[in-house]
């Protein structure tokens, strides 16, 4: 159940942070220093909660 919550939380945060779906899609495919230069998608494969926590922190 936690994974489902993380998926919905990531989706919701991306919609808030990025004005367009295209920008959100580009962000998840771009290497990110916060993830050790891995993309968000690469991190999500093993650890959805890390990406969710990162996005949550961007909204504070």
PDB file of N, CA, C, O and CB in Angstrom:
ATOM      1  N   UNK A   1       0.822  -1.193   0.000  1.00  0.00           N
ATOM      2  CA  UNK A   1       0.000   0.000   0.000  1.00  0.00           C
ATOM      3  C   UNK A   1       0.868   1.260   0.000  1.00  0.00           C
ATOM      4  O   UNK A   1       0.490   2.280  -0.577  1.00  0.00           O
ATOM      5  CB  UNK A   1      -0.936  -0.004   1.207  1.00  0.00           C
ATOM      6  N   UNK A   2       2.027   1.185   0.646  1.00  0.00           N
ATOM      7  CA  UNK A   2       2.927   2.340   0.688  1.00  0.00           C
ATOM      8  C   UNK A   2       3.421   2.703  -0.707  1.00  0.00           C
ATOM      9  O   UNK A   2       3.555   3.882  -1.036  1.00  0.00           O
ATOM     10  CB  UNK A   2       4.119   2.056   1.608  1.00  0.00           C
ATOM     11  N   UNK A   3       3.690   1.695  -1.521  1.00  0.00           N
ATOM     12  CA  UNK A   3       4.161   1.963  -2.890  1.00  0.00           C
ATOM     13  C   UNK A   3       3.100   2.706  -3.698  1.00  0.00           C
ATOM     14  O   UNK A   3       3.422   3.619  -4.458  1.00  0.00           O
ATOM     15  CB  UNK A   3       4.537   0.645  -3.600  1.00  0.00           C
ATOM     16  N   UNK A   4       1.860   2.324  -3.539  1.00  0.00           N
ATOM     17  CA  UNK A   4       0.771   3.003  -4.249  1.00  0.00           C
ATOM     18  C   UNK A   4       0.696   4.454  -3.795  1.00  0.00           C
ATOM     19  O   UNK A   4       0.534   5.358  -4.614  1.00  0.00           O
ATOM     20  CB  UNK A   4      -0.587   2.285  -4.006  1.00  0.00           C
ATOM     21  N   UNK A   5       0.813   4.670  -2.504  1.00  0.00           N
ATOM     22  CA  UNK A   5       0.800   6.033  -1.961  1.00  0.00           C
ATOM     23  C   UNK A   5       1.958   6.851  -2.524  1.00  0.00           C
ATOM     24  O   UNK A   5       1.785   8.019  -2.873  1.00  0.00           O
ATOM     25  CB  UNK A   5       0.872   6.002  -0.422  1.00  0.00           C
ATOM     26  N   UNK A   6       3.138   6.239  -2.612  1.00  0.00           N
ATOM     27  CA  UNK A   6       4.300   6.939  -3.169  1.00  0.00           C
ATOM     28  C   UNK A   6       4.080   7.305  -4.637  1.00  0.00           C
ATOM     29  O   UNK A   6       4.412   8.414  -5.057  1.00  0.00           O
ATOM     30  CB  UNK A   6       5.559   6.072  -3.031  1.00  0.00           C
ATOM     31  N   UNK A   7       3.527   6.387  -5.407  1.00  0.00           N
ATOM     32  CA  UNK A   7       3.271   6.665  -6.830  1.00  0.00           C
ATOM     33  C   UNK A   7       2.319   7.849  -6.978  1.00  0.00           C
ATOM     34  O   UNK A   7       2.575   8.763  -7.761  1.00  0.00           O
ATOM     35  CB  UNK A   7       2.682   5.415  -7.536  1.00  0.00           C
ATOM     36  N   UNK A   8       1.225   7.831  -6.226  1.00  0.00           N
ATOM     37  CA  UNK A   8       0.274   8.944  -6.309  1.00  0.00           C
ATOM     38  C   UNK A   8       0.883  10.239  -5.795  1.00  0.00           C
ATOM     39  O   UNK A   8       0.623  11.308  -6.347  1.00  0.00           O
ATOM     40  CB  UNK A   8      -0.992   8.622  -5.521  1.00  0.00           C
ATOM     41  N   UNK A   9       1.696  10.154  -4.738  1.00  0.00           N
ATOM     42  CA  UNK A   9       2.352  11.345  -4.207  1.00  0.00           C
ATOM     43  C   UNK A   9       3.337  11.942  -5.193  1.00  0.00           C
ATOM     44  O   UNK A   9       3.406  13.162  -5.346  1.00  0.00           O
ATOM     45  CB  UNK A   9       3.061  11.016  -2.918  1.00  0.00           C
ATOM     46  N   UNK A  10       4.100  11.092  -5.863  1.00  0.00           N
ATOM     47  CA  UNK A  10       5.049  11.568  -6.879  1.00  0.00           C
ATOM     48  C   UNK A  10       4.290  12.246  -8.013  1.00  0.00           C
ATOM     49  O   UNK A  10       4.662  13.335  -8.449  1.00  0.00           O
ATOM     50  CB  UNK A  10       5.912  10.395  -7.428  1.00  0.00           C
ATOM     51  N   UNK A  11       3.241  11.611  -8.482  1.00  0.00           N
ATOM     52  CA  UNK A  11       2.442  12.185  -9.572  1.00  0.00           C
ATOM     53  C   UNK A  11       1.879  13.548  -9.166  1.00  0.00           C
ATOM     54  O   UNK A  11       1.975  14.516  -9.920  1.00  0.00           O
ATOM     55  CB  UNK A  11       1.292  11.230  -9.963  1.00  0.00           C
ATOM     56  N   UNK A  12       1.295  13.612  -7.976  1.00  0.00           N
ATOM     57  CA  UNK A  12       0.698  14.864  -7.495  1.00  0.00           C
ATOM     58  C   UNK A  12       1.752  15.962  -7.397  1.00  0.00           C
ATOM     59  O   UNK A  12       1.519  17.087  -7.841  1.00  0.00           O
ATOM     60  CB  UNK A  12       0.026  14.652  -6.125  1.00  0.00           C
ATOM     61  N   UNK A  13       2.897  15.647  -6.824  1.00  0.00           N
ATOM     62  CA  UNK A  13       3.959  16.643  -6.671  1.00  0.00           C
ATOM     63  C   UNK A  13       4.486  17.127  -8.019  1.00  0.00           C
ATOM     64  O   UNK A  13       4.746  18.317  -8.196  1.00  0.00           O
ATOM     65  CB  UNK A  13       5.102  16.065  -5.850  1.00  0.00           C
ATOM     66  N   UNK A  14       4.641  16.214  -8.958  1.00  0.00           N
ATOM     67  CA  UNK A  14       5.104  16.624 -10.287  1.00  0.00           C
ATOM     68  C   UNK A  14       4.110  17.577 -10.934  1.00  0.00           C
ATOM     69  O   UNK A  14       4.510  18.535 -11.596  1.00  0.00           O
ATOM     70  CB  UNK A  14       5.321  15.397 -11.187  1.00  0.00           C
ATOM     71  N   UNK A  15       2.824  17.324 -10.750  1.00  0.00           N
ATOM     72  CA  UNK A  15       1.793  18.200 -11.329  1.00  0.00           C
ATOM     73  C   UNK A  15       1.817  19.580 -10.675  1.00  0.00           C
ATOM     74  O   UNK A  15       1.506  20.576 -11.328  1.00  0.00           O
ATOM     75  CB  UNK A  15       0.395  17.566 -11.169  1.00  0.00           C
ATOM     76  N   UNK A  16       2.178  19.652  -9.409  1.00  0.00           N
ATOM     77  CA  UNK A  16       2.252  20.936  -8.707  1.00  0.00           C
ATOM     78  C   UNK A  16       3.511  21.697  -9.108  1.00  0.00           C
ATOM     79  O   UNK A  16       3.460  22.900  -9.362  1.00  0.00           O
ATOM     80  CB  UNK A  16       2.225  20.722  -7.181  1.00  0.00           C
ATOM     81  N   UNK A  17       4.632  21.001  -9.164  1.00  0.00           N
ATOM     82  CA  UNK A  17       5.930  21.648  -9.405  1.00  0.00           C
ATOM     83  C   UNK A  17       6.082  22.098 -10.852  1.00  0.00           C
ATOM     84  O   UNK A  17       6.580  23.192 -11.117  1.00  0.00           O
ATOM     85  CB  UNK A  17       7.067  20.699  -9.043  1.00  0.00           C
ATOM     86  N   UNK A  18       5.656  21.259 -11.783  1.00  0.00           N
ATOM     87  CA  UNK A  18       5.866  21.553 -13.201  1.00  0.00           C
ATOM     88  C   UNK A  18       4.552  21.948 -13.868  1.00  0.00           C
ATOM     89  O   UNK A  18       3.556  21.233 -13.758  1.00  0.00           O
ATOM     90  CB  UNK A  18       6.483  20.340 -13.918  1.00  0.00           C
ATOM     91  N   UNK A  19       4.551  23.091 -14.563  1.00  0.00           N
ATOM     92  CA  UNK A  19       3.316  23.574 -15.183  1.00  0.00           C
ATOM     93  C   UNK A  19       2.805  22.695 -16.326  1.00  0.00           C
ATOM     94  O   UNK A  19       1.610  22.704 -16.624  1.00  0.00           O
ATOM     95  CB  UNK A  19       3.530  24.960 -15.693  1.00  0.00           C
ATOM     96  N   UNK A  20       3.698  21.936 -16.968  1.00  0.00           N
ATOM     97  CA  UNK A  20       3.246  21.089 -18.078  1.00  0.00           C
ATOM     98  C   UNK A  20       3.684  19.646 -17.857  1.00  0.00           C
ATOM     99  O   UNK A  20       4.667  19.366 -17.170  1.00  0.00           O
ATOM    100  CB  UNK A  20       3.795  21.614 -19.424  1.00  0.00           C
ATOM    101  N   UNK A  21       2.930  18.751 -18.455  1.00  0.00           N
ATOM    102  CA  UNK A  21       3.267  17.329 -18.389  1.00  0.00           C
ATOM    103  C   UNK A  21       4.622  17.076 -19.048  1.00  0.00           C
ATOM    104  O   UNK A  21       5.397  16.241 -18.582  1.00  0.00           O
ATOM    105  CB  UNK A  21       2.170  16.477 -19.068  1.00  0.00           C
ATOM    106  N   UNK A  22       4.898  17.790 -20.118  1.00  0.00           N
ATOM    107  CA  UNK A  22       6.175  17.631 -20.817  1.00  0.00           C
ATOM    108  C   UNK A  22       7.352  17.960 -19.895  1.00  0.00           C
ATOM    109  O   UNK A  22       8.351  17.241 -19.889  1.00  0.00           O
ATOM    110  CB  UNK A  22       6.216  18.529 -22.066  1.00  0.00           C
ATOM    111  N   UNK A  23       7.241  19.031 -19.124  1.00  0.00           N
ATOM    112  CA  UNK A  23       8.323  19.397 -18.203  1.00  0.00           C
ATOM    113  C   UNK A  23       8.516  18.324 -17.138  1.00  0.00           C
ATOM    114  O   UNK A  23       9.649  17.989 -16.790  1.00  0.00           O
ATOM    115  CB  UNK A  23       8.030  20.754 -17.539  1.00  0.00           C
ATOM    116  N   UNK A  24       7.427  17.789 -16.623  1.00  0.00           N
ATOM    117  CA  UNK A  24       7.517  16.724 -15.625  1.00  0.00           C
ATOM    118  C   UNK A  24       8.180  15.489 -16.231  1.00  0.00           C
ATOM    119  O   UNK A  24       9.041  14.872 -15.603  1.00  0.00           O
ATOM    120  CB  UNK A  24       6.116  16.370 -15.077  1.00  0.00           C
ATOM    121  N   UNK A  25       7.783  15.133 -17.442  1.00  0.00           N
ATOM    122  CA  UNK A  25       8.378  13.974 -18.113  1.00  0.00           C
ATOM    123  C   UNK A  25       9.865  14.172 -18.371  1.00  0.00           C
ATOM    124  O   UNK A  25      10.650  13.232 -18.249  1.00  0.00           O
ATOM    125  CB  UNK A  25       7.661  13.701 -19.428  1.00  0.00           C
ATOM    126  N   UNK A  26      10.248  15.381 -18.724  1.00  0.00           N
ATOM    127  CA  UNK A  26      11.668  15.669 -18.946  1.00  0.00           C
ATOM    128  C   UNK A  26      12.449  15.571 -17.639  1.00  0.00           C
ATOM    129  O   UNK A  26      13.561  15.044 -17.617  1.00  0.00           O
ATOM    130  CB  UNK A  26      11.845  17.069 -19.567  1.00  0.00           C
ATOM    131  N   UNK A  27      11.871  16.075 -16.552  1.00  0.00           N
ATOM    132  CA  UNK A  27      12.564  16.060 -15.262  1.00  0.00           C
ATOM    133  C   UNK A  27      12.871  14.632 -14.816  1.00  0.00           C
ATOM    134  O   UNK A  27      13.980  14.356 -14.358  1.00  0.00           O
ATOM    135  CB  UNK A  27      11.720  16.773 -14.197  1.00  0.00           C
ATOM    136  N   UNK A  28      11.909  13.725 -14.943  1.00  0.00           N
ATOM    137  CA  UNK A  28      12.139  12.361 -14.463  1.00  0.00           C
ATOM    138  C   UNK A  28      13.177  11.618 -15.293  1.00  0.00           C
ATOM    139  O   UNK A  28      13.685  10.584 -14.859  1.00  0.00           O
ATOM    140  CB  UNK A  28      10.841  11.587 -14.466  1.00  0.00           C
ATOM    141  N   UNK A  29      13.499  12.126 -16.481  1.00  0.00           N
ATOM    142  CA  UNK A  29      14.473  11.472 -17.364  1.00  0.00           C
ATOM    143  C   UNK A  29      15.847  12.130 -17.340  1.00  0.00           C
ATOM    144  O   UNK A  29      16.776  11.654 -17.993  1.00  0.00           O
ATOM    145  CB  UNK A  29      13.954  11.464 -18.776  1.00  0.00           C
ATOM    146  N   UNK A  30      15.982  13.222 -16.591  1.00  0.00           N
ATOM    147  CA  UNK A  30      17.238  13.973 -16.530  1.00  0.00           C
ATOM    148  C   UNK A  30      18.074  13.541 -15.338  1.00  0.00           C
ATOM    149  O   UNK A  30      17.530  13.365 -14.248  1.00  0.00           O
ATOM    150  CB  UNK A  30      16.963  15.474 -16.457  1.00  0.00           C
ATOM    151  N   UNK A  31      19.391  13.364 -15.512  1.00  0.00           N
ATOM    152  CA  UNK A  31      20.238  13.080 -14.348  1.00  0.00           C
ATOM    153  C   UNK A  31      20.090  14.195 -13.312  1.00  0.00           C
ATOM    154  O   UNK A  31      20.009  15.377 -13.649  1.00  0.00           O
ATOM    155  CB  UNK A  31      21.727  12.926 -14.773  1.00  0.00           C
ATOM    156  N   UNK A  32      20.059  13.786 -12.048  1.00  0.00           N
ATOM    157  CA  UNK A  32      19.813  14.734 -10.966  1.00  0.00           C
ATOM    158  C   UNK A  32      20.891  14.573  -9.895  1.00  0.00           C
ATOM    159  O   UNK A  32      21.112  13.470  -9.395  1.00  0.00           O
ATOM    160  CB  UNK A  32      18.396  14.526 -10.357  1.00  0.00           C
ATOM    161  N   UNK A  33      21.556  15.661  -9.547  1.00  0.00           N
ATOM    162  CA  UNK A  33      22.606  15.610  -8.524  1.00  0.00           C
ATOM    163  C   UNK A  33      22.079  15.076  -7.198  1.00  0.00           C
ATOM    164  O   UNK A  33      22.806  14.400  -6.470  1.00  0.00           O
ATOM    165  CB  UNK A  33      23.207  16.995  -8.317  1.00  0.00           C
ATOM    166  N   UNK A  34      20.833  15.372  -6.883  1.00  0.00           N
ATOM    167  CA  UNK A  34      20.234  14.903  -5.628  1.00  0.00           C
ATOM    168  C   UNK A  34      20.157  13.377  -5.563  1.00  0.00           C
ATOM    169  O   UNK A  34      20.076  12.799  -4.480  1.00  0.00           O
ATOM    170  CB  UNK A  34      18.837  15.495  -5.461  1.00  0.00           C
ATOM    171  N   UNK A  35      20.184  12.737  -6.719  1.00  0.00           N
ATOM    172  CA  UNK A  35      20.124  11.275  -6.791  1.00  0.00           C
ATOM    173  C   UNK A  35      21.449  10.684  -7.267  1.00  0.00           C
ATOM    174  O   UNK A  35      21.469   9.603  -7.856  1.00  0.00           O
ATOM    175  CB  UNK A  35      18.992  10.836  -7.723  1.00  0.00           C
ATOM    176  N   UNK A  36      22.547  11.382  -7.017  1.00  0.00           N
ATOM    177  CA  UNK A  36      23.857  10.885  -7.437  1.00  0.00           C
ATOM    178  C   UNK A  36      24.004  10.830  -8.942  1.00  0.00           C
ATOM    179  O   UNK A  36      24.660   9.934  -9.474  1.00  0.00           O
ATOM    180  CB  UNK A  36      24.100   9.521  -6.861  1.00  0.00           C
ATOM    181  N   UNK A  37      23.397  11.781  -9.631  1.00  0.00           N
ATOM    182  CA  UNK A  37      23.377  11.868 -11.098  1.00  0.00           C
ATOM    183  C   UNK A  37      22.597  10.742 -11.778  1.00  0.00           C
ATOM    184  O   UNK A  37      22.743  10.524 -12.980  1.00  0.00           O
ATOM    185  CB  UNK A  37      24.785  11.867 -11.616  1.00  0.00           C
ATOM    186  N   UNK A  38      21.783  10.041 -11.024  1.00  0.00           N
ATOM    187  CA  UNK A  38      20.834   9.087 -11.598  1.00  0.00           C
ATOM    188  C   UNK A  38      19.579   9.871 -11.953  1.00  0.00           C
ATOM    189  O   UNK A  38      19.344  10.947 -11.404  1.00  0.00           O
ATOM    190  CB  UNK A  38      20.513   7.898 -10.601  1.00  0.00           C
ATOM    191  N   UNK A  39      18.781   9.348 -12.856  1.00  0.00           N
ATOM    192  CA  UNK A  39      17.499   9.982 -13.157  1.00  0.00           C
ATOM    193  C   UNK A  39      16.480   9.560 -12.099  1.00  0.00           C
ATOM    194  O   UNK A  39      16.663   8.560 -11.405  1.00  0.00           O
ATOM    195  CB  UNK A  39      17.004   9.601 -14.591  1.00  0.00           C
ATOM    196  N   UNK A  40      15.415  10.334 -11.991  1.00  0.00           N
ATOM    197  CA  UNK A  40      14.362   9.973 -11.037  1.00  0.00           C
ATOM    198  C   UNK A  40      13.757   8.614 -11.395  1.00  0.00           C
ATOM    199  O   UNK A  40      13.428   7.824 -10.510  1.00  0.00           O
ATOM    200  CB  UNK A  40      13.261  11.060 -11.010  1.00  0.00           C
ATOM    201  N   UNK A  41      13.614   8.350 -12.675  1.00  0.00           N
ATOM    202  CA  UNK A  41      13.056   7.052 -13.092  1.00  0.00           C
ATOM    203  C   UNK A  41      13.962   5.906 -12.642  1.00  0.00           C
ATOM    204  O   UNK A  41      13.476   4.882 -12.160  1.00  0.00           O
ATOM    205  CB  UNK A  41      12.869   7.007 -14.629  1.00  0.00           C
ATOM    206  N   UNK A  42      15.264   6.075 -12.796  1.00  0.00           N
ATOM    207  CA  UNK A  42      16.196   5.028 -12.370  1.00  0.00           C
ATOM    208  C   UNK A  42      16.094   4.787 -10.870  1.00  0.00           C
ATOM    209  O   UNK A  42      16.150   3.643 -10.419  1.00  0.00           O
ATOM    210  CB  UNK A  42      17.636   5.404 -12.746  1.00  0.00           C
ATOM    211  N   UNK A  43      15.948   5.845 -10.105  1.00  0.00           N
ATOM    212  CA  UNK A  43      15.831   5.709  -8.651  1.00  0.00           C
ATOM    213  C   UNK A  43      14.492   5.066  -8.287  1.00  0.00           C
ATOM    214  O   UNK A  43      14.427   4.230  -7.386  1.00  0.00           O
ATOM    215  CB  UNK A  43      15.972   7.090  -7.961  1.00  0.00           C
ATOM    216  N   UNK A  44      13.430   5.455  -8.985  1.00  0.00           N
ATOM    217  CA  UNK A  44      12.098   4.925  -8.676  1.00  0.00           C
ATOM    218  C   UNK A  44      12.001   3.418  -8.870  1.00  0.00           C
ATOM    219  O   UNK A  44      11.187   2.766  -8.217  1.00  0.00           O
ATOM    220  CB  UNK A  44      11.063   5.607  -9.534  1.00  0.00           C
ATOM    221  N   UNK A  45      12.808   2.861  -9.745  1.00  0.00           N
ATOM    222  CA  UNK A  45      12.769   1.410  -9.979  1.00  0.00           C
ATOM    223  C   UNK A  45      12.999   0.657  -8.671  1.00  0.00           C
ATOM    224  O   UNK A  45      12.347  -0.353  -8.409  1.00  0.00           O
ATOM    225  CB  UNK A  45      13.831   0.994 -11.032  1.00  0.00           C
ATOM    226  N   UNK A  46      13.923   1.148  -7.855  1.00  0.00           N
ATOM    227  CA  UNK A  46      14.251   0.473  -6.598  1.00  0.00           C
ATOM    228  C   UNK A  46      13.704   1.163  -5.359  1.00  0.00           C
ATOM    229  O   UNK A  46      13.538   0.523  -4.321  1.00  0.00           O
ATOM    230  CB  UNK A  46      15.725   0.354  -6.471  1.00  0.00           C
ATOM    231  N   UNK A  47      13.418   2.471  -5.451  1.00  0.00           N
ATOM    232  CA  UNK A  47      13.101   3.207  -4.228  1.00  0.00           C
ATOM    233  C   UNK A  47      12.193   4.409  -4.499  1.00  0.00           C
ATOM    234  O   UNK A  47      12.660   5.543  -4.603  1.00  0.00           O
ATOM    235  CB  UNK A  47      14.383   3.672  -3.555  1.00  0.00           C
ATOM    236  N   UNK A  48      10.918   4.146  -4.608  1.00  0.00           N
ATOM    237  CA  UNK A  48       9.949   5.220  -4.855  1.00  0.00           C
ATOM    238  C   UNK A  48       9.963   6.272  -3.754  1.00  0.00           C
ATOM    239  O   UNK A  48       9.808   7.464  -4.023  1.00  0.00           O
ATOM    240  CB  UNK A  48       8.551   4.641  -4.988  1.00  0.00           C
ATOM    241  N   UNK A  49      10.148   5.829  -2.519  1.00  0.00           N
ATOM    242  CA  UNK A  49      10.044   6.764  -1.397  1.00  0.00           C
ATOM    243  C   UNK A  49      11.126   7.836  -1.417  1.00  0.00           C
ATOM    244  O   UNK A  49      10.892   8.945  -0.938  1.00  0.00           O
ATOM    245  CB  UNK A  49      10.112   6.010  -0.094  1.00  0.00           C
ATOM    246  N   UNK A  50      12.302   7.537  -1.957  1.00  0.00           N
ATOM    247  CA  UNK A  50      13.361   8.548  -2.048  1.00  0.00           C
ATOM    248  C   UNK A  50      12.933   9.688  -2.965  1.00  0.00           C
ATOM    249  O   UNK A  50      13.122  10.859  -2.635  1.00  0.00           O
ATOM    250  CB  UNK A  50      14.674   7.917  -2.559  1.00  0.00           C
ATOM    251  N   UNK A  51      12.366   9.351  -4.100  1.00  0.00           N
ATOM    252  CA  UNK A  51      11.912  10.380  -5.040  1.00  0.00           C
ATOM    253  C   UNK A  51      10.741  11.148  -4.438  1.00  0.00           C
ATOM    254  O   UNK A  51      10.664  12.368  -4.580  1.00  0.00           O
ATOM    255  CB  UNK A  51      11.506   9.749  -6.398  1.00  0.00           C
ATOM    256  N   UNK A  52       9.846  10.460  -3.780  1.00  0.00           N
ATOM    257  CA  UNK A  52       8.710  11.155  -3.156  1.00  0.00           C
ATOM    258  C   UNK A  52       9.192  12.127  -2.084  1.00  0.00           C
ATOM    259  O   UNK A  52       8.735  13.269  -2.040  1.00  0.00           O
ATOM    260  CB  UNK A  52       7.722  10.140  -2.542  1.00  0.00           C
ATOM    261  N   UNK A  53      10.100  11.697  -1.226  1.00  0.00           N
ATOM    262  CA  UNK A  53      10.610  12.589  -0.179  1.00  0.00           C
ATOM    263  C   UNK A  53      11.298  13.800  -0.786  1.00  0.00           C
ATOM    264  O   UNK A  53      11.143  14.916  -0.290  1.00  0.00           O
ATOM    265  CB  UNK A  53      11.580  11.841   0.742  1.00  0.00           C
ATOM    266  N   UNK A  54      12.060  13.588  -1.856  1.00  0.00           N
ATOM    267  CA  UNK A  54      12.731  14.705  -2.521  1.00  0.00           C
ATOM    268  C   UNK A  54      11.700  15.705  -3.046  1.00  0.00           C
ATOM    269  O   UNK A  54      11.827  16.908  -2.817  1.00  0.00           O
ATOM    270  CB  UNK A  54      13.624  14.194  -3.677  1.00  0.00           C
ATOM    271  N   UNK A  55      10.695  15.215  -3.740  1.00  0.00           N
ATOM    272  CA  UNK A  55       9.674  16.112  -4.287  1.00  0.00           C
ATOM    273  C   UNK A  55       8.885  16.799  -3.171  1.00  0.00           C
ATOM    274  O   UNK A  55       8.560  17.982  -3.275  1.00  0.00           O
ATOM    275  CB  UNK A  55       8.718  15.334  -5.205  1.00  0.00           C
ATOM    276  N   UNK A  56       8.579  16.059  -2.109  1.00  0.00           N
ATOM    277  CA  UNK A  56       7.899  16.674  -0.960  1.00  0.00           C
ATOM    278  C   UNK A  56       8.718  17.841  -0.423  1.00  0.00           C
ATOM    279  O   UNK A  56       8.167  18.887  -0.081  1.00  0.00           O
ATOM    280  CB  UNK A  56       7.658  15.631   0.158  1.00  0.00           C
ATOM    281  N   UNK A  57      10.035  17.660  -0.349  1.00  0.00           N
ATOM    282  CA  UNK A  57      10.903  18.712   0.205  1.00  0.00           C
ATOM    283  C   UNK A  57      10.939  19.947  -0.688  1.00  0.00           C
ATOM    284  O   UNK A  57      11.212  21.048  -0.210  1.00  0.00           O
ATOM    285  CB  UNK A  57      12.322  18.179   0.401  1.00  0.00           C
ATOM    286  N   UNK A  58      10.670  19.777  -1.966  1.00  0.00           N
ATOM    287  CA  UNK A  58      10.672  20.912  -2.886  1.00  0.00           C
ATOM    288  C   UNK A  58       9.422  21.779  -2.730  1.00  0.00           C
ATOM    289  O   UNK A  58       9.384  22.914  -3.204  1.00  0.00           O
ATOM    290  CB  UNK A  58      10.780  20.417  -4.322  1.00  0.00           C
ATOM    291  N   UNK A  59       8.420  21.248  -2.075  1.00  0.00           N
ATOM    292  CA  UNK A  59       7.163  21.977  -1.897  1.00  0.00           C
ATOM    293  C   UNK A  59       7.095  22.734  -0.579  1.00  0.00           C
ATOM    294  O   UNK A  59       6.142  23.476  -0.340  1.00  0.00           O
ATOM    295  CB  UNK A  59       6.003  21.023  -1.982  1.00  0.00           C
ATOM    296  N   UNK A  60       8.080  22.559   0.264  1.00  0.00           N
ATOM    297  CA  UNK A  60       8.071  23.216   1.585  1.00  0.00           C
ATOM    298  C   UNK A  60       8.484  24.656   1.477  1.00  0.00           C
ATOM    299  O   UNK A  60       8.534  25.361   2.485  1.00  0.00           O
ATOM    300  CB  UNK A  60       8.992  22.493   2.558  1.00  0.00           C
TER     301      UNK A  60
END
